[in-house]
Amino acid sequence: MSGLFGIVSTGNCSETLFYGTDYHSHMGTEMSGLVVVGNRIHRRIRDIRLAQFKSKFANEYKSMTGRIGIGVISDFDPQPILISTHFGEFAVATMGRILNAEDLVRELHQQGTAFSEVSEAGINRTEIVARLIARGKDPVDGIERALERIKGSCSLLLVTQNSLYAARDNLGRSPLVLGKRGGDWGVASESCSFGNMGFRVERDLAPGEILRIEPDSVEKMRNGFEREQICAFLWIYTGYPASRYNGISVEAVRERCGRSLARSDSVEADFAAGVPDSGTGHAIGYAMEAGIPYRRALVKYTPGYGRSYTPPSQEIRDLVAEMKLIPVREVITDKRIVLCEDSIVRGTQLKNLTVQKLWENGAREVHVRPACPPLMYPCKFLLSTRHIAELAARKAIAALEGRDIEEVQAYLDESSPQYGAMVDWIQRDLNVTTLRYQGLDDMVEAIGLPRERLCLYCWNGRS
């Protein structure tokens, strides 16, 4: 998933935009871009696959002058997109996933619309959104029309010469939060981007809500909807520990997940460790509840290495995972370790590049405790997991059944023999002493929202 940051300032916004966008760098690894509106619209887009956002934009932003701006860390497409329409120029940045992109492109082609942002990967998804908006009578009408037409999810920031528009996905699958600093207003995917820059969090946007922000006003252009299905994986993995969604702290949820894992566990261990960084909070919670030490068996070499989950190719994911995690032999040798992880998605990195390091450094036992249930379905809404065949749970089911099967309901029941056989298969495949997943009910309880307000599609296939 991508990360968005927008600013309307009483002075030049470019420095705040630069740092605010940088605080979203954990949300994507492909492309990044900034737009600043002054006497003219300044736009910069850079490839960040082999470099960090800061290194690409540290000098760029200084030449961009204006009071309104948007920035994006993109998981896929180059953006923001700049477009000229009958109601003026605008730039737009998006986060989400458009399931019916091909249908929308076909329809727009039939209506005479041409696309300019085309690559080997196809037509830029953010340009599709921009073309849909351009067919409205004004920005708000265009945004409403676009969000209604899109199947999947889409939150966005849009800037015109005088205004910043913020729109959250109609079901709120991705977050947007409003912040204030003196006379300045900010909108961000991650609330943690505000604190160090002096912003106070005002509130979360409601699902489907549209705001128009100008230097002297914030106006609600469309009320939000009551129905919400925010992505539960934000708290478990993708969100930053210092962020809050719907007022609920990511780090606090991860600690509660760890405590829950410990309460349902009877294994004897010398200490709990987390797979850094996102497994750390879960491990701290486990250690607190179990009454055992928390120790750093693995440390992350942060400079130059991002998340191993987000890159599109397995080769890059493996390289990042292998290089960024460094084992501490003196902590590991001859110890019984509870290893807390946010999730097991594909399993290849945990098996080959994490657990293997513990065994090679003399671990006596390795007990893996993921903070969420087995992932059964590729994410449809935020470009997380991409293919069903790459999921560890589906590999286990195919091996047990002797073929790929569509009906996996029996494997979703944590009390069923099929579920037990699946977990046993994954345990053997990972080469760990024991494996115990978090239950779905316990994970929902740790988050603290009613089940119907969470998107749990990755685990139960329901949307």
C-alpha positions in Angstrom: 0.0 0.0 0.0 1.1 3.6 -0.5 1.4 6.5 1.9 0.0 10.0 1.4 0.8 13.4 3.0 -0.7 16.7 2.2 -0.2 20.2 3.6 -1.9 23.6 3.4 0.4 26.2 5.0 0.5 29.9 5.8 4.1 30.0 4.4 6.2 27.8 2.1 5.1 24.2 2.6 7.9 22.4 0.9 10.1 21.5 3.9 7.1 20.2 5.9 5.9 18.3 2.8 9.3 16.7 2.5 9.5 15.5 6.1 5.9 14.5 6.3 6.1 12.4 3.2 9.3 10.8 4.4 7.5 9.5 7.5 5.5 7.3 5.1 8.6 5.6 3.6 7.7 2.3 5.2 4.5 2.1 3.1 6.1 1.5 -0.3 9.3 0.8 -2.0 8.8 1.6 -5.7 8.2 5.2 -6.5 7.7 8.6 -4.8 6.6 12.0 -5.7 6.0 15.6 -4.5 3.7 18.3 -5.9 3.9 21.9 -4.6 1.4 24.6 -5.8 2.8 28.2 -5.9 2.8 30.5 -8.9 2.9 27.3 -10.8 2.6 23.6 -10.1 6.0 22.0 -9.3 6.1 18.2 -9.6 8.9 15.7 -9.0 8.7 11.9 -9.3 11.6 9.6 -8.5 12.3 5.9 -8.5 13.2 4.8 -4.9 13.7 1.1 -5.5 17.5 1.4 -5.0 17.6 4.5 -2.8 15.7 6.1 0.1 13.2 8.8 -0.3 15.4 11.3 1.6 18.4 10.9 -0.7 16.2 11.5 -3.8 14.4 14.6 -2.6 16.8 16.2 -0.1 17.7 18.9 -2.6 14.7 18.6 -4.9 12.2 20.0 -2.4 14.3 23.2 -1.8 13.5 24.4 -5.3 9.7 23.9 -4.9 7.9 26.9 -3.5 4.3 27.2 -2.6 1.7 27.0 0.2 -0.1 23.8 -0.8 1.4 20.4 -1.5 1.0 16.6 -1.6 3.5 13.8 -1.4 3.3 10.1 -1.9 5.3 7.0 -1.3 4.0 4.6 -3.9 3.9 0.9 -3.9 3.7 0.6 -7.6 2.9 3.5 -10.0 4.7 6.8 -10.6 2.6 9.6 -9.0 1.2 12.2 -8.4 -0.5 12.6 -11.8 -0.8 16.1 -13.1 -3.7 16.8 -15.5 -5.5 19.8 -17.2 -9.3 19.7 -17.3 -12.3 21.9 -18.0 -12.3 23.0 -14.3 -8.6 23.7 -14.3 -5.3 21.9 -13.5 -5.0 19.5 -10.6 -2.6 16.9 -9.3 -3.7 13.7 -7.6 -2.0 11.0 -5.5 -3.8 7.7 -4.5 -3.4 4.7 -2.3 -5.4 1.5 -2.8 -6.0 -1.0 -5.5 -8.5 -0.9 -8.4 -9.9 -4.3 -9.1 -11.9 -3.2 -12.2 -9.1 -1.2 -13.8 -9.3 -3.0 -17.1 -13.1 -2.4 -17.3 -12.6 1.3 -16.5 -9.9 1.8 -19.1 -12.0 0.0 -21.8 -15.0 2.3 -20.9 -12.8 5.5 -21.0 -11.3 4.4 -24.3 -14.7 4.0 -25.8 -15.5 7.5 -24.6 -12.5 8.9 -26.4 -10.1 9.2 -23.4 -6.4 8.7 -24.0 -3.8 7.7 -21.4 -0.3 9.0 -21.4 1.2 7.2 -18.3 1.7 3.7 -19.9 4.6 1.3 -19.0 5.3 -2.4 -19.3 3.1 -2.8 -16.2 0.2 -1.3 -18.1 -1.7 1.9 -17.6 -0.9 3.9 -14.4 -3.7 3.3 -11.9 -3.6 6.8 -10.5 -4.1 8.2 -14.1 -7.2 6.1 -14.3 -8.5 7.9 -11.1 -7.4 11.3 -12.5 -9.3 10.7 -15.8 -12.4 9.6 -13.9 -12.3 12.8 -11.7 -11.8 14.9 -14.8 -15.2 13.9 -16.1 -16.9 15.5 -13.1 -18.3 19.1 -13.2 -15.8 20.1 -10.4 -13.2 18.3 -8.2 -15.7 17.2 -5.6 -18.2 15.8 -8.1 -15.3 14.2 -9.9 -14.0 12.5 -6.7 -17.4 11.3 -5.8 -17.9 9.8 -9.3 -14.5 8.1 -9.2 -14.9 6.6 -5.8 -18.3 5.2 -6.8 -17.0 3.6 -10.0 -13.9 2.0 -8.4 -14.1 -1.6 -7.2 -11.5 -2.3 -4.6 -10.3 0.7 -2.6 -9.0 4.2 -3.2 -8.1 7.0 -0.8 -6.6 10.2 -2.4 -5.3 13.7 -2.1 -5.9 16.2 -4.8 -4.5 19.7 -5.2 -5.7 22.6 -7.3 -4.3 26.1 -7.5 -6.2 27.1 -4.3 -7.2 24.0 -2.5 -6.3 20.6 -1.1 -9.0 17.9 -1.3 -8.7 14.8 0.9 -11.0 11.8 0.3 -11.0 8.5 2.2 -11.9 5.2 0.6 -15.7 4.6 0.7 -15.3 1.7 3.1 -12.3 3.3 5.0 -10.0 0.4 4.2 -7.0 2.8 4.3 -6.7 5.6 6.8 -6.5 9.4 6.5 -6.1 11.7 9.5 -6.4 15.5 9.8 -3.8 17.5 11.7 -3.3 21.1 12.7 -0.3 23.3 13.5 -1.1 26.9 14.1 -2.6 28.1 10.9 -1.4 25.1 8.9 -3.4 22.0 8.1 -2.1 18.5 7.2 -3.6 15.3 6.0 -1.7 12.0 6.3 -2.1 8.2 6.1 0.1 7.9 9.2 -0.6 9.9 12.3 3.0 9.5 13.4 4.0 11.9 10.7 2.6 14.8 12.6 4.1 14.8 16.1 7.7 15.7 15.4 6.6 18.6 13.2 4.4 20.2 15.8 1.0 19.1 14.4 -1.9 18.1 16.7 -4.1 15.3 15.5 -7.6 16.7 15.0 -9.5 13.5 13.9 -9.7 10.6 11.4 -11.6 11.1 8.2 -14.7 8.9 8.0 -15.1 6.4 5.2 -16.1 8.2 2.1 -15.6 11.6 3.6 -14.3 14.4 1.4 -12.7 17.6 2.8 -11.7 20.8 1.0 -8.9 22.5 2.8 -7.8 26.1 2.1 -5.4 28.4 4.0 -8.3 29.8 6.1 -10.8 27.0 6.2 -11.6 23.3 6.3 -14.9 22.4 4.8 -16.6 19.0 4.7 -17.8 18.5 1.1 -19.3 15.1 1.6 -20.2 13.4 4.9 -18.7 10.1 5.6 -20.5 6.7 5.7 -21.3 4.7 8.8 -20.1 1.4 7.3 -16.4 0.9 7.8 -14.0 -2.0 7.0 -10.5 -0.7 7.9 -7.7 -3.1 7.1 -6.8 -5.1 10.3 -3.3 -5.7 8.9 -2.5 -2.1 9.6 -2.3 -2.8 13.3 -0.6 -6.2 12.9 2.1 -5.3 10.4 1.9 -2.5 7.8 1.3 0.4 10.1 4.0 2.2 11.9 4.2 1.5 15.7 3.8 5.1 16.6 0.7 5.6 14.6 -3.0 5.5 15.6 -6.0 4.5 13.5 -9.4 5.3 14.8 -7.7 6.4 17.9 -6.2 3.0 18.5 -2.4 2.7 19.0 -0.6 0.3 16.7 2.0 -0.4 19.4 -0.6 -1.1 22.0 -2.4 -3.5 19.8 0.8 -5.4 19.0 1.5 -5.7 22.7 -2.0 -7.0 23.4 -1.5 -9.5 20.6 1.7 -10.7 22.2 0.0 -11.0 25.6 -2.8 -13.0 24.0 -0.4 -15.4 22.4 1.3 -15.9 25.8 -1.9 -16.5 27.6 -2.8 -19.4 25.3 0.7 -20.9 25.4 2.4 -23.4 27.7 5.8 -23.6 26.1 8.8 -23.1 28.4 11.4 -20.7 27.0 14.4 -18.6 28.1 13.2 -15.4 26.4 11.0 -13.9 23.8 12.4 -12.2 20.7 10.7 -10.4 17.8 11.5 -10.4 14.1 12.3 -6.7 13.8 10.8 -4.3 13.4 7.1 -5.2 13.2 7.4 -8.3 15.4 9.0 -6.4 18.2 5.8 -5.1 19.8 4.3 -8.5 19.7 7.3 -10.0 21.4 7.4 -7.4 24.1 3.7 -8.1 24.9 4.5 -11.9 25.0 7.4 -11.4 27.4 5.4 -9.2 29.7 2.5 -11.7 29.9 4.7 -14.8 30.2 7.1 -13.3 32.7 10.2 -14.0 30.7 12.8 -11.6 29.4 12.6 -9.9 26.1 15.9 -10.1 24.2 17.1 -9.1 20.8 18.3 -12.3 19.1 18.0 -10.5 15.7 18.8 -6.9 15.1 17.9 -4.9 12.0 20.5 -3.1 10.0 18.2 -0.2 9.1 20.2 2.1 6.7 19.5 1.1 3.1 17.1 -1.7 3.9 13.4 -1.4 3.9 10.7 -3.9 4.4 11.2 -7.4 2.9 7.4 -7.8 2.5 6.7 -4.9 0.1 9.1 -5.4 -2.9 7.3 -7.0 -5.9 9.8 -9.8 -6.7 10.8 -12.8 -4.5 14.4 -12.3 -5.4 14.5 -8.7 -4.0 12.4 -9.8 -0.9 14.9 -12.5 -0.1 17.9 -10.3 -0.6 16.5 -7.6 1.8 15.5 -10.2 4.4 18.9 -11.9 4.3 21.0 -8.7 4.5 19.0 -6.6 7.0 18.7 -9.1 9.9 21.9 -9.7 11.8 21.9 -12.5 14.5 23.5 -11.9 17.9 25.2 -15.2 18.7 25.9 -14.5 22.3 22.1 -14.1 22.9 21.0 -17.1 20.8 23.4 -19.9 21.7 21.9 -22.8 23.7 18.7 -20.9 24.3 15.0 -21.8 24.0 13.5 -18.9 22.0 9.9 -17.8 21.5 10.1 -15.9 18.2 7.2 -13.5 17.7 6.4 -12.5 14.1 3.6 -10.2 12.8 2.5 -12.9 10.3 3.6 -15.7 8.1 2.8 -14.7 4.5 4.9 -16.8 2.2 7.1 -18.4 4.8 10.2 -18.5 2.6 12.0 -15.7 4.4 11.2 -16.9 7.9 12.4 -20.4 7.0 15.5 -19.6 5.0 16.6 -16.3 6.2 15.5 -15.9 9.9 15.0 -19.3 11.6 18.0 -20.7 9.8 20.1 -17.9 11.3 18.9 -18.9 14.8 19.8 -22.5 14.3 23.2 -21.6 12.8 24.0 -19.6 15.9 23.3 -22.4 18.3 19.6 -22.0 19.3 18.4 -25.0 21.3 14.7 -24.5 20.5 12.7 -22.1 18.3 9.0 -21.6 19.0 7.4 -19.4 16.4 4.3 -17.3 17.4 2.7 -15.2 14.6 0.4 -12.5 15.8 -2.4 -13.3 13.3 -4.1 -16.4 11.9 -2.8 -18.1 8.7 -3.3 -15.8 5.7 -5.6 -17.6 3.3 -6.4 -15.0 0.6 -4.4 -12.5 -1.4 -5.3 -8.9 -0.4 -7.8 -7.5 -2.9 -7.8 -3.9 -1.6 -4.3 -2.6 -0.7 -1.8 -4.5 -2.9 -0.4 -6.6 -0.1 -0.1 -10.3 -0.9 -0.5 -10.8 -4.6 -1.0 -14.4 -5.5 -2.9 -17.2 -3.7 -0.2 -19.8 -4.6 2.5 -17.9 -2.7 0.8 -18.1 0.6 2.3 -20.6 3.1 -1.1 -21.8 4.3 -2.2 -22.5 0.7 1.0 -24.4 0.0 0.3 -26.5 3.0 -3.3 -27.2 2.0 -2.2 -28.2 -1.6 0.4 -30.6 -0.2 -2.1 -32.2 2.2 -4.9 -32.4 -0.4 -2.6 -33.4 -3.3 -3.9 -30.5 -5.3 -5.1 -26.9 -5.2 -8.6 -26.6 -3.8 -11.0 -23.7 -3.7 -13.1 -24.7 -0.7 -10.9 -24.2 2.3 -13.6 -23.6 5.0 -12.5 -26.6 7.1 -9.0 -25.2 7.3 -10.3 -21.9 8.7 -11.8 -23.6 11.8 -9.1 -23.5 14.4 -10.5 -26.5 16.2 -10.7 -28.8 13.1 -8.2 -31.6 12.4 -7.6 -30.0 8.9 -6.4 -26.8 10.6 -4.1 -28.8 12.9 -2.7 -30.7 10.0 -2.0 -27.5 8.1 -0.2 -25.9 11.0 1.8 -29.0 11.5 2.9 -29.0 7.8 4.0 -25.4 8.0 5.9 -26.1 11.2 7.8 -28.9 9.5 8.4 -26.7 6.5 9.8 -23.9 8.6 11.9 -26.3 10.6 10.8 -24.9 14.0 10.3 -26.7 17.3 6.7 -25.5 17.6 4.3 -23.2 15.8 1.1 -21.6 17.2 -0.9 -19.0 15.4 -3.0 -16.2 17.0 -6.7 -17.0 16.8 -8.9 -14.6 14.7 -11.2 -13.8 17.7 -8.1 -13.0 19.8 -6.6 -10.8 17.1 -9.9 -8.8 16.7 -10.2 -8.4 20.5 -6.6 -7.1 20.6 -7.4 -4.5 18.0 -10.5 -3.4 20.0 -12.9 -2.6 17.1 -16.1 -4.6 16.4 -15.4 -7.4 13.9 -17.8 -5.8 11.3 -15.7 -2.6 11.2 -12.6 -4.5 10.2 -11.5 -5.9 6.8 -10.5 -9.5 7.6 -10.5 -10.7 4.0 -6.9 -12.0 4.1 -8.0 -14.5 6.7 -11.6 -15.4 6.0 -12.2 -14.4 2.4 -15.2 -12.2 3.3 -15.5 -8.6 2.1 
